[in-house]
């Protein structure tokens, strides 16, 4: 079992900044990737940013240049620095962790419960 816990969401004004954190714990063999997704009311969940085990990152076009994903490998924690926030960034942000089990030789995907981010004046 792997536990995924997000934190750092809240209410910010347009143009403001926020930093989200996600910590994974439990029976982790090795982490293939950690990433952030978001889901706004009435919309499908979409990828925001991912961080691979080799350090490569990927961003959605809508956040590229404004958001930065980083990772503390020793603590199995991933961060999302969100700058120049816009109202359209309002959503529940979910952390996703993909792990590989040496025991089963299979990969497993886990989701956090989400942390809400509201960008409004």
Secondary structure, DSSP 8 states (H G I E B T S, - for coil): -EEEEEE--EEE-TT--EEEEEEEEES-SEEEEEEEEEE-TTS--EEEEEEETTS-EEE-TTTBTTEEEEEEGGGTEEEEEE-S--GGG-EEEEEEEEEEETTTTEEEEEE---EEEEE--
